[in-house]
Amino acid sequence: MLTLSVLWNRTLKIFAGLMGVYSLLRLFFYLTHMDVFVGVEWREIIEAFIHGLRFDMVAVVFSNFPVFLLLLFPPIIQEMIWFQRLKLLLFISLNLIFVSCNLADIELYQFTGRRMTLELFNLADDIQDQIWQMALYYWYLTFAAVVIGYGLYRLFPHYNMYQVKEVRPLWKRTMGGVLLLLMLTVAARGGLQLKPLKTTNAFIFSHEALGVLSLNTTFTLLRTNKGEELKKRSYFIDESEIGEILPAPVVWPHAPTHENVVLIVLESFALEFMGLPHEGKGYTPFLDDLALRSYFFRNSFANGRRSIEAIPSLLSGLPSWLQDPFITSSLSSNNVEGLGHVLKKEGYQTAFFHGAENGTMYFDSYAQRTGFDHYFGLNEYPNRADFDGNWGIYDEPFLKFTVDQLSKMQTPFGVVVFTLSSHQPYSVPQKYAGRFPKGTLEIHESIGYTDFALKKFFAYAEKQDWYKNTLFVLTADHTTKSDRPGYEDVLGRYRVPIMFFHPGRLLPETDPAQPVQHVDVPLSIMHVLGLRPEKWTRLGHSVFDSQTSWVMNRSESAFWYLDRDFFLLWSEGKGADFHSHEDTRGISPLKFVEESNERRLNRRLHALLQYFFNGMMGNNLSVEIPADPN
């Protein structure tokens, strides 16, 4: 029969073994992302590993709670073979699921810059058909999961280990069970501190990546508090001060031009892939050439790290400052203004093009919600022979299809075109095998293919009647893996190209060196086209009205703010860290920051936070835009 000592030995063996598994997963994470920790002292890395043990304790207890509960059943039940097999199956199943999530997150972090949360599962329908191809593509992670799964099987005590003769009194067994529960309770809190551990407790180091290293994916999946940031801000008692700091968008004096507009969003086209900013060393010869004929903003940023975060920024001027993407957040039912609404008010036909299956990332529903009447996706594409075998239609044929549809639309039209092929698994049509440089990252070849498809798109569009009367805006949804020096810092992980091209006329003069961001794009389009929204947010500005230029984003543990001269990293409870912004790809410490600048930046950042979060909670983020006084 089962004794008290067997209960403790068995529980501690399982607990210690799983703690070892999580430390091994943390080591895998570190070795995979060593470039992120360049310049970090070994002492701090070791401290991060030790600090991470607290989060591992929480993960082990919460993910195995049903197993630990079954271990406390009376001895007579423990000895039943069916019960022992049930415990083994539950133990392996639960832990293999969470281990697999941790392994997947090692790769996912390169794209998102943060640990996985439950929000990812809001997109389960988008990835369920890709599970097997991703398991094969990332075979080394699949292999690691199989090896760890076997280790879990060996770790769990099997039934022949329970055959013992000694039976201790009931009161001793009860006392032992109570003490064991107390131990697990302390572990579930992450220690004896006043409050249980939260994600924010990981970020106690000088380098944000060390906080990410301390965490584990099981913890962020099970303990992330959805909505923890949804609290009212009260930095300014008099909210009229916020209106003075963040004025409503200006009204542009010229009348509507009734020109077409095509907004092209390139999948994963990080700025570092271009050759123009890097002495011609890149993978986008056509985009480089087009940039020379455009207003090309090199100091430009996405407002998120995922495609689902880019669309609200580009169509509604909403940055990704919530914990979850707006489209899948608890605030998704809020009133939102849309670029499509503004276009339709002036008689534009509107459409959204994306070669993936309809419903992917909720693009179709959000496009409709923001004023785009037509949606062209995989369902509308006429030739399934152009399917890439994974996500959707290859870029070259889909972009040609887009031009054909535009030529059927009445002018003026306003459309969004979202490319696809530079998405994992980075498929290139067989007929182009070996044509584009392989580069140093697996994505580089597909970047070359999409750049080629973009060249053919413009060559085909140039033959259409509407071409010279069209404003083209090009950007990327987000960055991805990086191997170019200068892009490993917090700014580099958001750097994407933003450019405005008009083949028929000159655009308003502006400063291409100013910092710009995705939320500036819709207002900039309205500026060029002479359109005025009835309501819009106070976030962003037109890049052609560059008196006030700034960028603000949310990283894993903090908010960062950038203007022409200064960079500020701020987190609640820790204050701000100021730097000078001295070049286009990096930051360097500023030893002496004038007190007036420090006050100004702090005041502006807090105004932005209060305006955004209070406006989101009150569903009144948008403000009335004053009419043209002329």
Secondary structure, 3 states (H helix, E strand, C coil): CCCHHHHHHHHHHHHHHHHHHHHHHHHHHHHHCHHHHCCCCHHHHHHHHHHHHHHHHHHHHHHCHHHHHHHCCCHHHHCCHHHHHHHHHHHHHHHHHHHHHHHHHHHHHHHHCCCCCHHHHHHHHHHHHHHHHHHHHCHHHHHHHHHHHHHHHHHCCCHHHHCCCCCCCHHHHHHHHHHHHHHHHHHHHCCCCCCCCCHHHHCCCCCHHHHHHHCCHHHHHHHCCCCCCCCCCCCCCCCHHHHHHCCCCCCCCCCCCCCEEEEEEECCCCHHHCCHHHCCCCCCHHHHHHHHCCEEECCEECCCCCHHHHHHHHHHCCCCCCCCCHHHCCCCCCCCCCHHHHHHHCCCEEEEEECECCCHHHHHHHHHHCCCCEEECCCCCCCHHHECCCCEECHHHHHHHHHHHHHHCCCCEEEEEECCCCCCCCCCCHHHCCCCCCCCCCCHHHHHHHHHHHHHHHHHHCCCCCHHHEEEEEEECCCCCCCCCCCCCCCHHHECCEEEECCCCCCCCCCCCCCEEHHHHHHHHHHHHCCCCCEECCCCCCCCCCCCCEEEEECCCCEEEEECCEEEEEECCCEEEEEEEEECCEEEECCCCCHHHHHHHHHHHHHHHHHHHHHHHHCCCCEECCCCCC
